[in-house]
Amino acid sequence: MTTGSADIVDLWATGQDLPDWFTEAMAVPREEAFVEVGGQKVHYFRWGKRGNPPLLLTHGFLAHARCFAFIAPFLAEEYDIVAYDLAGMGESEIGAEFEGDQRAADMVALADALDLFSGSVKPKIIAHSFGSGVALTAMELAGERFGGLIICDLMIMRPEKLMQHFKGGGGPPGSGKSDKPNNIYADYETARGRFVLAPSQGVQTPFLLEYMAYHSMRRVEDGDEKGWSWKFNPKVFHRSENDQAKWLQAPQRIADLQHRLAIIYGENSKLFDGDSAAYLRELGGTHIPMIAVPHAEHHLMLDQPLAFVTALRSVLALWDIP
């Protein structure tokens, strides 16, 4: 077991003023390893005690498991927690098949490989943004094996608003080219200058943004070219599905899901707002708890991390009542 303390050395070096809650969270012991799923190596972190109720966490598009590195420790006393990098993102490899149902099947296979189904309590999923779409499909494929899903700020809009969003250039996550190699930047400062949040928003906790940016990049040596580049594989930009149709269908799929579900979203999010919640209720989702985190936008864990933890704890506590 290790801690995440080494992760934050570079933040200290930049003179970031780190609060006690963050340094204490990063000092909580965790395991970091790889497991093979479908012939590909999947990178993950694990906190807590084996045998405790299991949680499976995953992130948004082009992000990585470290977006939960300062969230999971607050749950580690009561749960056995795994946070992993989706295929082609963070440190995880990517195979020939990785879209739609395959990503969801891999999520179920990962839970199997790490024995999350072996105990008496079914694992619950916590997923952010793009990862919530993966988790929704996993619940449709094998929901009876899981104890519930907490969707965190997945893009949900009424059809007319969604189409306007697409026409305005918002679109679904990801606008790169799948056949174009990632750029290599001469130094970290130049690479860091290219790191932005999507959708664009202000930064409420600058040190968390720096932490995520640093761990989204890697040192590279490509022939005579040396420098810094992105960790994600550009193959993740490949689209074989009709994205607009998928996003149009998502609200009804959520309302129709026959398994335990809750939604946590940023009160000021551009992708899920009060009208999104009203729309889901109109579609039949009146049974779904929907919790707005005050002052948070889409990136809940970067905007209001402790309020986000509180919302997660509240849902899990209610679900843990026999």
VOBA-1610 file (N, C-alpha, C; in pm, whole numbers, padded with zeros to 5 digits, always signed):
BEGIN
Met+00085-00120+00000Met+00000+00000+00000Met+00088+00125+00000Thr+00044+00227-00072Thr+00114+00354-00076Thr+00014+00465-00043Thr+00062+00589-00039Thr-00027+00703-00026Thr-00011+00789-00150Gly-00093+00890-00161Gly-00084+00980-00276Gly+00007+01098-00251Ser+00085+01093-00142Ser+00168+01208-00108Ser+00264+01246-00219Ala+00320+01144-00288Ala+00413+01173-00397Ala+00345+01249-00510Asp+00214+01233-00521Asp+00139+01302-00627Asp+00144+01453-00613Ile+00162+01502-00491Ile+00144+01645-00469Ile+00276+01719-00447Val+00388+01650-00463Val+00518+01715-00447Val+00531+01834-00541Asp+00489+01817-00665Asp+00502+01925-00763Asp+00412+02043-00730Leu+00302+02019-00660Leu+00217+02129-00619Leu+00287+02213-00511Trp+00356+02143-00419Trp+00433+02216-00319Trp+00539+02301-00387Ala+00605+02243-00490Ala+00714+02312-00559Ala+00664+02439-00629Thr+00538+02442-00671Thr+00486+02560-00738Thr+00433+02663-00639Gly+00450+02635-00511Gly+00408+02731-00410Gly+00259+02730-00383Gln+00189+02623-00424Gln+00045+02614-00398Gln+00020+02604-00247Asp-00080+02675-00202Asp-00120+02670-00062Asp-00223+02559-00047Leu-00179+02446+00005Leu-00265+02328+00010Leu-00335+02319+00146Pro-00467+02305+00146Pro-00541+02296+00273Pro-00519+02161+00340Asp-00540+02158+00470Asp-00519+02036+00548Asp-00605+01921+00497Trp-00731+01949+00461Trp-00819+01840+00419Trp-00761+01766+00299Phe-00695+01839+00210Phe-00639+01777+00091Phe-00516+01694+00123Thr-00422+01749+00199Thr-00301+01674+00231Thr-00333+01552+00317Glu-00431+01566+00406Glu-00470+01451+00489Glu-00537+01343+00404Ala-00619+01385+00308Ala-00683+01287+00219Ala-00579+01214+00136Met-00481+01287+00086Met-00379+01226+00001Met-00284+01136+00080Ala-00285+01149+00212Ala-00200+01063+00297Ala-00268+00931+00332Val-00396+00916+00296Val-00467+00790+00324Val-00408+00680+00235Pro-00373+00565+00293Pro-00311+00458+00213Pro-00399+00412+00098Arg-00335+00381-00013Arg-00407+00331-00130Arg-00316+00235-00205Glu-00377+00151-00283Glu-00306+00059-00372Glu-00313+00117-00513Glu-00204+00105-00588Glu-00205+00143-00729Glu-00153+00025-00809Ala-00230-00019-00910Ala-00190-00139-00984Ala-00259-00141-01121Phe-00230-00247-01196Phe-00295-00274-01323Phe-00360-00411-01316Val-00470-00427-01390Val-00535-00556-01403Val-00570-00573-01550Glu-00563-00695-01600Glu-00593-00717-01741Glu-00743-00742-01760Val-00801-00667-01851Val-00942-00683-01886Val-00952-00685-02038Gly-01000-00796-02093Gly-01013-00807-02238Gly-00882-00795-02313Gly-00775-00839-02250Gly-00644-00834-02315Gly-00573-00702-02302Gln-00633-00605-02231Gln-00571-00473-02215Gln-00547-00444-02066Lys-00439-00371-02038Lys-00408-00334-01900Lys-00493-00214-01858Val-00559-00229-01744Val-00641-00122-01688Val-00575-00073-01560His-00554+00056-01551His-00491+00117-01434His-00597+00154-01331Tyr-00567+00126-01203Tyr-00666+00159-01100Tyr-00597+00192-00968Phe-00673+00260-00882Phe-00636+00283-00742Phe-00739+00211-00655Arg-00695+00174-00534Arg-00788+00109-00442Arg-00764+00158-00299Trp-00870+00198-00233Trp-00865+00244-00094Trp-00955+00157-00008Gly-00932+00163+00122Gly-01022+00096+00216Gly-00987-00048+00241Lys-01078-00117+00308Lys-01055-00254+00352Lys-01134-00353+00266Arg-01063-00455+00217Arg-01132-00561+00142Arg-01237-00625+00231Gly-01352-00650+00176Gly-01462-00708+00253Gly-01565-00604+00294Asn-01526-00476+00294Asn-01623-00369+00317Asn-01712-00353+00193Pro-01825-00286+00203Pro-01909-00266+00086Pro-01829-00200-00027Pro-01834-00257-00147Pro-01750-00206-00256Pro-01812-00091-00334Leu-01725+00000-00378Leu-01763+00111-00466Leu-01672+00108-00588Leu-01728+00134-00705Leu-01652+00142-00830Leu-01670+00282-00887Leu-01559+00354-00907Leu-01563+00494-00947Leu-01496+00512-01083Thr-01554+00597-01166Thr-01485+00632-01290Thr-01518+00775-01331His-01439+00825-01424His-01423+00967-01453His-01487+01009-01585Gly-01470+01137-01619Gly-01521+01193-01742Gly-01425+01179-01860Phe-01465+01233-01974Phe-01390+01218-02098Phe-01254+01288-02088Leu-01148+01215-02127Leu-01008+01261-02127Leu-00952+01284-01987Ala-01030+01253-01884Ala-00981+01267-01747Ala-00916+01136-01703His-00904+01114-01573His-00839+00994-01521His-00882+00973-01377Ala-00844+00858-01322Ala-00892+00817-01190Ala-00850+00912-01079Arg-00746+00991-01104Arg-00701+01081-00998Arg-00802+01192-00967Cys-00905+01206-01049Cys-01007+01305-01013Cys-01083+01261-00888Phe-01067+01133-00849Phe-01126+01084-00724Phe-01021+01061-00616Ala-00894+01096-00645Ala-00787+01068-00549Ala-00803+01145-00419Phe-00869+01259-00423Phe-00891+01341-00303Phe-01037+01334-00258Ile-01118+01250-00325Ile-01257+01228-00288Ile-01272+01091-00218Ala-01217+00987-00281Ala-01230+00851-00228Ala-01180+00835-00084Pro-01070+00903-00042Pro-01025+00884+00096Pro-01129+00917+00202Phe-01223+01006+00171Phe-01329+01040+00267Phe-01432+00929+00282Leu-01427+00831+00192Leu-01519+00718+00198Leu-01448+00589+00238Ala-01316+00597+00253Ala-01234+00476+00266Ala-01252+00403+00398Glu-01301+00472+00501Glu-01316+00405+00630Glu-01428+00301+00626Glu-01528+00327+00545Glu-01645+00239+00543Glu-01655+00150+00420Tyr-01578+00182+00315Tyr-01596+00112+00188Tyr-01464+00058+00132Asp-01478-00036+00041Asp-01368-00088-00040Asp-01383-00021-00177Ile-01293+00071-00210Ile-01314+00161-00324Ile-01212+00138-00435Val-01261+00124-00556Val-01176+00115-00675Val-01212+00231-00767Ala-01111+00308-00807Ala-01127+00411-00910Ala-01033+00375-01024Tyr-01085+00373-01147Tyr-01002+00327-01257Tyr-01004+00421-01376Asp-00902+00408-01461Asp-00892+00486-01585Asp-00966+00412-01696Leu-01056+00481-01763Leu-01124+00424-01879Leu-01022+00394-01990Ala-01056+00301-02078Ala-00966+00260-02186Ala-00919+00380-02266Gly-00787+00387-02285Gly-00728+00493-02365Gly-00712+00625-02293Met-00744+00628-02164Met-00730+00750-02085Met-00643+00721-01962Gly-00583+00823-01908Gly-00492+00801-01796Gly-00384+00703-01833Glu-00369+00599-01751Glu-00264+00499-01775Glu-00319+00372-01839Ser-00448+00367-01868Ser-00507+00244-01922Ser-00483+00230-02073Glu-00461+00106-02115Glu-00443+00077-02257Glu-00578+00080-02328Ile-00572+00077-02461Ile-00694+00076-02540Ile-00682-00029-02649Gly-00790-00106-02670Gly-00789-00212-02771Gly-00860-00168-02898Ala-00887-00263-02983Ala-00954-00233-03109Ala-01100-00200-03088Glu-01162-00261-02986Glu-01302-00236-02955Glu-01310-00169-02818Phe-01369-00051-02814Phe-01371+00020-02686Phe-01490+00114-02671Glu-01583+00115-02765Glu-01694+00209-02758Glu-01819+00144-02698Gly-01914+00231-02666Gly-02048+00188-02628Gly-02055+00068-02535Asp-02115-00039-02585Asp-02136-00158-02505Asp-02004-00218-02457Gln-01897-00202-02535Gln-01769-00261-02496Gln-01713-00195-02370Arg-01721-00063-02364Arg-01674+00005-02243Arg-01756-00041-02122Ala-01886-00057-02141Ala-01972-00101-02032Ala-01941-00244-01990Ala-01921-00330-02090Ala-01885-00469-02060Ala-01752-00476-01987Asp-01660-00388-02024Asp-01529-00383-01956Asp-01544-00337-01811Met-01639-00248-01786Met-01664-00204-01649Met-01709-00322-01563Val-01799-00402-01616Val-01847-00520-01543Val-01732-00621-01526Ala-01653-00640-01632Ala-01542-00735-01626Ala-01436-00689-01526Leu-01413-00559-01516Leu-01317-00506-01419Leu-01365-00536-01277Ala-01493-00512-01250Ala-01547-00542-01117Ala-01531-00690-01085Asp-01549-00775-01185Asp-01527-00919-01168Asp-01382-00949-01137Ala-01293-00891-01216Ala-01150-00919-01202Ala-01096-00877-01066Leu-01155-00775-01007Leu-01110-00725-00876Leu-01196-00775-00761Asp-01279-00878-00790Asp-01359-00947-00688Asp-01460-00857-00618Leu-01510-00757-00687Leu-01608-00669-00624Leu-01745-00735-00610Phe-01767-00845-00683Phe-01895-00916-00675Phe-01891-01033-00576Ser-01775-01054-00512Ser-01758-01176-00432Ser-01820-01168-00293Gly-01850-01046-00245Gly-01904-01033-00110Gly-02055-01037-00106Ser-02109-01016+00011Ser-02254-01022+00030Ser-02323-00892-00011Val-02245-00783-00024Val-02300-00653-00061Val-02261-00622-00205Lys-02359-00588-00287Lys-02332-00559-00428Lys-02257-00426-00442Pro-02164-00418-00536Pro-02090-00292-00556Pro-02180-00183-00613Lys-02156-00061-00568Lys-02227+00055-00620Lys-02130+00134-00710Ile-02184+00198-00812Ile-02103+00273-00907Ile-02123+00423-00884Ile-02012+00496-00885Ile-02014+00642-00885Ile-01939+00686-01009Ala-02005+00760-01098Ala-01941+00795-01224Ala-01970+00939-01261His-01870+01004-01319His-01883+01145-01357His-01892+01160-01508Ser-01984+01243-01555Ser-01992+01287-01694Ser-01990+01170-01792Phe-01893+01166-01884Phe-01882+01059-01983Phe-01883+00921-01916Gly-01817+00910-01802Gly-01815+00783-01729Gly-01953+00740-01684Ser-02043+00839-01662Ser-02180+00806-01624Ser-02255+00739-01738Gly-02222+00780-01862Gly-02282+00714-01978Gly-02238+00570-01988Val-02111+00545-01961Val-02059+00408-01959Val-02130+00328-01850Ala-02142+00388-01732Ala-02204+00319-01619Ala-02352+00292-01642Leu-02421+00384-01709Leu-02563+00363-01740Leu-02580+00239-01828Thr-02494+00225-01928Thr-02501+00107-02014Thr-02465-00019-01936Ala-02367-00009-01845Ala-02331-00124-01762Ala-02449-00168-01676Met-02525-00072-01626Met-02643-00106-01545Met-02750-00171-01631Glu-02761-00130-01756Glu-02857-00193-01846Glu-02814-00335-01882Leu-02682-00357-01888Leu-02630-00489-01921Leu-02632-00585-01803Ala-02601-00534-01684Ala-02584-00623-01569Ala-02624-00554-01438Gly-02732-00477-01441Gly-02773-00401-01324Gly-02804-00485-01202Glu-02845-00610-01225Glu-02879-00697-01112Glu-02755-00733-01029Arg-02637-00711-01085Arg-02514-00743-01014Arg-02462-00625-00931Phe-02521-00508-00952Phe-02476-00387-00883Phe-02580-00339-00782Gly-02532-00262-00684Gly-02622-00212-00580Gly-02679-00076-00608Gly-02643-00016-00722Gly-02695+00115-00757Gly-02591+00197-00831Leu-02637+00307-00889Leu-02552+00396-00967Leu-02578+00540-00925Ile-02471+00613-00894Ile-02479+00757-00871Ile-02421+00826-00993Ile-02507+00890-01071Ile-02466+00966-01189Ile-02426+01106-01144Cys-02308+01150-01185Cys-02258+01282-01146Cys-02245+01372-01268Asp-02339+01461-01284Asp-02339+01565-01387Asp-02320+01511-01529Leu-02401+01416-01566Leu-02407+01371-01705Leu-02488+01473-01786Met-02450+01497-01912Met-02521+01593-01996Met-02663+01542-02026Ile-02763+01611-01970Ile-02904+01578-01992Ile-02978+01708-02023Met-03043+01713-02140Met-03118+01831-02180Met-03243+01789-02257Arg-03344+01877-02260Arg-03458+01856-02346Arg-03409+01855-02491Pro-03479+01781-02580Pro-03431+01768-02719Pro-03402+01902-02787Glu-03492+01998-02774Glu-03471+02126-02842Glu-03350+02200-02788Lys-03330+02191-02656Lys-03215+02257-02594Lys-03086+02184-02632Leu-03092+02051-02638Leu-02974+01973-02675Leu-02931+02004-02818Met-03027+02010-02911Met-02992+02039-03049Met-02935+02179-03063Gln-02988+02272-02986Gln-02932+02408-02986Gln-02790+02407-02932His-02767+02324-02833His-02634+02308-02775His-02537+02256-02881Phe-02580+02156-02957Phe-02496+02102-03064Phe-02469+02208-03171Lys-02575+02280-03212Lys-02559+02382-03316Lys-02466+02494-03273Gly-02465+02520-03144Gly-02379+02626-03091Gly-02235+02584-03073Gly-02203+02460-03116Gly-02066+02412-03106Gly-02035+02340-02977Gly-02138+02324-02890Gly-02113+02253-02764Gly-02080+02108-02789Gly-02172+02040-02854Gly-02149+01901-02892Gly-02119+01810-02775Pro-02105+01682-02803Pro-02066+01586-02701Pro-01917+01602-02670Pro-01867+01541-02561Pro-01727+01557-02525Pro-01635+01508-02636Gly-01525+01581-02656Gly-01422+01534-02748Gly-01433+01589-02888Ser-01330+01659-02933Ser-01333+01716-03066Ser-01203+01690-03142Gly-01122+01599-03092Gly-00995+01570-03158Gly-01011+01474-03274Lys-00898+01443-03336Lys-00897+01349-03448Lys-00832+01218-03404Ser-00902+01108-03430Ser-00856+00979-03380Ser-00729+00930-03449Asp-00698+00982-03568Asp-00579+00936-03641Asp-00464+01036-03634Lys-00478+01139-03553Lys-00372+01240-03540Lys-00297+01220-03408Pro-00166+01197-03413Pro-00090+01177-03289Pro-00099+01300-03199Asn-00090+01276-03069Asn-00090+01387-02975Asn+00032+01476-02997Asn+00012+01606-02979Asn+00123+01699-02990Asn+00225+01675-02880Ile+00351+01703-02911Ile+00457+01700-02810Ile+00503+01843-02789Tyr+00499+01889-02664Tyr+00536+02025-02631Tyr+00676+02027-02570Ala+00749+02131-02594Ala+00890+02137-02555Ala+00910+02129-02404Asp+00819+02187-02329Asp+00834+02188-02183Asp+00697+02179-02117Tyr+00699+02153-01987Tyr+00573+02134-01915Tyr+00488+02261-01917Glu+00551+02377-01904Glu+00476+02502-01899Glu+00395+02522-02026Thr+00455+02489-02142Thr+00383+02503-02268Thr+00267+02404-02274Ala+00293+02280-02233Ala+00188+02178-02232Ala+00075+02218-02137Arg+00113+02268-02020Arg+00014+02309-01920Arg-00077+02418-01975Gly-00023+02503-02058Gly-00101+02611-02116Gly-00211+02562-02208Arg-00203+02436-02252Arg-00304+02379-02341Arg-00413+02303-02265Phe-00395+02290-02132Phe-00492+02215-02052Phe-00608+02306-02013Val-00728+02270-02055Val-00847+02348-02021Val-00958+02252-01979Leu-01053+02304-01906Leu-01170+02225-01868Leu-01276+02233-01978Ala-01349+02126-01997Ala-01459+02123-02092Ala-01582+02066-02024Pro-01695+02138-02025Pro-01709+02272-02082Pro-01630+02376-02004Ser-01600+02486-02072Ser-01520+02592-02012Ser-01589+02647-01888Gln-01511+02670-01784Gln-01566+02726-01660Gln-01455+02786-01579Gly-01493+02869-01483Gly-01395+02927-01393Gly-01338+02821-01299Val-01229+02855-01235Val-01161+02760-01147Val-01180+02804-01002Gln-01248+02722-00924Gln-01274+02757-00785Gln-01164+02708-00691Thr-01094+02602-00730Thr-00986+02547-00648Thr-00863+02528-00738Pro-00782+02633-00757Pro-00669+02628-00851Pro-00573+02513-00827Phe-00548+02476-00701Phe-00451+02369-00675Phe-00502+02234-00726Leu-00634+02213-00725Leu-00689+02088-00777Leu-00679+02085-00930Leu-00698+02199-00994Leu-00681+02206-01139Leu-00535+02175-01176Glu-00440+02229-01098Glu-00299+02201-01125Glu-00267+02053-01107Tyr-00326+01994-01006Tyr-00306+01851-00981Tyr-00356+01767-01097Met-00478+01797-01145Met-00534+01722-01257Met-00456+01745-01385Ala-00413+01868-01408Ala-00336+01900-01529Ala-00205+01823-01531Tyr-00133+01825-01421Tyr-00002+01759-01415Tyr-00016+01609-01445His-00118+01547-01390His-00135+01403-01407His-00211+01365-01534Ser-00243+01465-01616Ser-00301+01439-01748Ser-00192+01433-01855Met-00068+01458-01816Met+00043+01465-01911Met+00154+01368-01875Arg+00243+01344-01970Arg+00356+01254-01948Arg+00478+01306-02024Arg+00594+01270-01972Arg+00719+01300-02043Arg+00732+01201-02158Val+00780+01248-02273Val+00796+01160-02389Val+00930+01182-02457Glu+00976+01077-02522Glu+01092+01084-02610Glu+01055+01012-02738Asp+01038+01087-02846Asp+00998+01032-02975Asp+01104+01070-03077Gly+01205+00983-03093Gly+01317+01015-03181Gly+01393+01133-03127Asp+01407+01235-03209Asp+01478+01355-03165Asp+01390+01450-03086Glu+01261+01417-03081Glu+01165+01505-03015Glu+01145+01463-02870Lys+01170+01554-02780Lys+01150+01527-02638Lys+01063+01636-02579Gly+00988+01599-02477Gly+00905+01700-02414Gly+00790+01639-02337Trp+00673+01704-02346Trp+00555+01662-02272Trp+00437+01645-02368Ser+00354+01545-02340Ser+00237+01522-02422Ser+00123+01471-02334Trp+00006+01451-02395Trp-00111+01402-02322Trp-00100+01252-02296Lys-00160+01208-02189Lys-00164+01065-02159Lys-00269+00992-02242Phe-00378+01059-02276Phe-00484+00988-02346Phe-00441+00947-02487Asn-00498+00837-02534Asn-00473+00789-02669Asn-00572+00856-02764Pro-00525+00916-02876Pro-00619+00985-02966Pro-00728+00896-03024Lys-00711+00763-03012Lys-00816+00672-03061Lys-00949+00696-02989Val-00945+00756-02870Val-01069+00778-02795Val-01163+00875-02866Phe-01111+00951-02963Phe-01195+01045-03037Phe-01276+00977-03147His-01245+00850-03175His-01317+00780-03282His-01464+00766-03247Arg-01548+00792-03343Arg-01693+00780-03322Arg-01752+00689-03429Ser-01803+00575-03390Ser-01873+00489-03484Ser-02023+00496-03463Glu-02062+00564-03354Glu-02203+00573-03321Glu-02257+00712-03355Asn-02388+00724-03364Asn-02451+00855-03381Asn-02460+00920-03244Asp-02369+01011-03217Asp-02362+01073-03085Asp-02488+01149-03050Gln-02542+01223-03147Gln-02661+01301-03117Gln-02778+01211-03078Ala-02795+01101-03149Ala-02902+01008-03115Ala-02881+00950-02975Lys-02757+00919-02943Lys-02726+00862-02811Lys-02762+00960-02699Trp-02728+01087-02718Trp-02757+01185-02613Trp-02905+01217-02605Leu-02975+01211-02717Leu-03119+01232-02716Leu-03191+01120-02642Gln-03138+00998-02650Gln-03200+00883-02586Gln-03169+00873-02437Ala-03060+00936-02393Ala-03012+00919-02255Ala-03116+00952-02149Pro-03192+01063-02160Pro-03289+01093-02053Pro-03393+00982-02032Gln-03448+00929-02141Gln-03548+00823-02126Gln-03486+00696-02070Arg-03363+00667-02110Arg-03294+00549-02056Arg-03276+00560-01905Ile-03244+00680-01859Ile-03228+00701-01715Ile-03361+00684-01643Ala-03465+00747-01697Ala-03597+00738-01634Ala-03649+00595-01631Asp-03611+00516-01730Asp-03662+00379-01742Asp-03577+00275-01667Leu-03461+00314-01618Leu-03370+00217-01556Leu-03437+00151-01436Gln-03439+00020-01434Gln-03509-00055-01329Gln-03414-00094-01216His-03324-00005-01183His-03229-00031-01074His-03210+00098-00995Arg-03155+00084-00875Arg-03139+00200-00787Arg-03048+00305-00851Leu-03090+00430-00842Leu-03022+00537-00913Leu-03036+00668-00836Ala-02932+00750-00840Ala-02937+00886-00786Ala-02854+00974-00876Ile-02882+01103-00875Ile-02809+01199-00958Ile-02758+01312-00870Ile-02631+01344-00885Ile-02571+01459-00818Ile-02518+01551-00928Tyr-02552+01679-00921Tyr-02509+01770-01027Tyr-02470+01906-00970Gly-02396+01980-01050Gly-02357+02114-01009Gly-02472+02211-01028Glu-02502+02287-00926Glu-02613+02382-00933Glu-02598+02479-01050Asn-02472+02509-01087Asn-02445+02603-01196Asn-02390+02533-01320Ser-02415+02404-01332Ser-02363+02327-01445Ser-02428+02371-01576Lys-02349+02369-01684Lys-02401+02397-01817Lys-02463+02272-01881Leu-02438+02155-01824Leu-02481+02030-01886Leu-02599+01964-01816Phe-02618+01993-01690Phe-02732+01939-01615Phe-02776+02047-01518Asp-02903+02089-01530Asp-02953+02195-01442Asp-03092+02158-01390Gly-03157+02254-01328Gly-03289+02227-01271Gly-03389+02183-01376Asp-03378+02236-01497Asp-03469+02195-01603Asp-03441+02052-01647Ser-03314+02011-01642Ser-03280+01871-01672Ser-03350+01779-01574Ala-03346+01817-01446Ala-03413+01737-01343Ala-03564+01731-01367Ala-03622+01846-01402Ala-03766+01850-01430Ala-03801+01762-01549Tyr-03716+01764-01652Tyr-03740+01684-01772Tyr-03738+01535-01739Leu-03641+01492-01657Leu-03634+01351-01618Leu-03759+01310-01541Arg-03810+01399-01457Arg-03932+01366-01381Arg-04051+01353-01476Glu-04056+01440-01575Glu-04166+01432-01673Glu-04161+01300-01751Leu-04042+01246-01769Leu-04026+01121-01844Leu-04053+00998-01758Gly-04078+01019-01630Gly-04107+00906-01541Gly-04004+00885-01432Gly-03908+00977-01420Gly-03801+00959-01321Gly-03830+01025-01187Thr-03955+01024-01144Thr-03991+01089-01017Thr-03931+01018-00896His-03889+00893-00915His-03832+00815-00805His-03684+00842-00784Ile-03622+00920-00872Ile-03477+00939-00870Ile-03441+01060-00784Pro-03364+01043-00675Pro-03316+01160-00601Pro-03219+01239-00689Met-03236+01371-00695Met-03149+01457-00774Met-03101+01570-00685Ile-02972+01573-00659Ile-02915+01663-00559Ile-02823+01764-00628Ala-02853+01893-00609Ala-02770+02000-00665Ala-02665+02043-00563Val-02539+02045-00604Val-02431+02091-00517Val-02417+02242-00535Pro-02441+02320-00429Pro-02437+02467-00440Pro-02301+02518-00490His-02305+02617-00578His-02187+02687-00630His-02100+02600-00721Ala-02139+02476-00746Ala-02058+02389-00831Ala-02105+02398-00975Glu-02009+02385-01068Glu-02041+02371-01209Glu-02024+02223-01246His-01988+02195-01370His-01983+02056-01415His-01880+01973-01340His-01764+02032-01313His-01654+01957-01250His-01668+01964-01098Leu-01761+01884-01048Leu-01800+01888-00907Leu-01682+01875-00812Met-01594+01779-00843Met-01483+01750-00752Met-01376+01860-00752Leu-01374+01942-00855Leu-01280+02055-00859Leu-01343+02182-00806Asp-01476+02192-00815Asp-01547+02312-00771Asp-01574+02314-00621Gln-01642+02209-00575Gln-01685+02201-00435Gln-01658+02059-00384Pro-01531+02021-00367Pro-01500+01882-00333Pro-01564+01832-00204Leu-01565+01914-00100Leu-01618+01867+00028Leu-01771+01859+00025Ala-01835+01952-00044Ala-01981+01943-00060Ala-02016+01822-00146Phe-01934+01792-00245Phe-01955+01674-00329Phe-01943+01547-00245Val-01842+01541-00159Val-01826+01426-00068Val-01950+01411+00019Thr-02000+01521+00071Thr-02117+01517+00158Thr-02239+01461+00084Ala-02257+01504-00041Ala-02369+01453-00121Ala-02354+01303-00144Leu-02233+01258-00177Leu-02208+01114-00197Leu-02236+01036-00069Arg-02184+01086+00043Arg-02205+01019+00172Arg-02353+01007+00204Ser-02429+01112+00173Ser-02572+01112+00205Ser-02646+01004+00126Val-02620+00997-00004Val-02686+00895-00086Val-02647+00756-00039Leu-02517+00734-00019Leu-02470+00602+00021Leu-02526+00561+00157Ala-02534+00657+00249Ala-02588+00626+00383Ala-02733+00582+00373Leu-02812+00649+00290Leu-02952+00610+00274Leu-02964+00473+00208Trp-02877+00447+00113Trp-02879+00317+00044Trp-02831+00204+00134Asp-02751+00237+00234Asp-02697+00133+00323Asp-02794+00093+00433Ile-02904+00167+00446Ile-03004+00131+00547Ile-03071+00000+00507Pro-03070-00101+00594Pro-03131-00231+00558Pro-03280-00218+00526
//
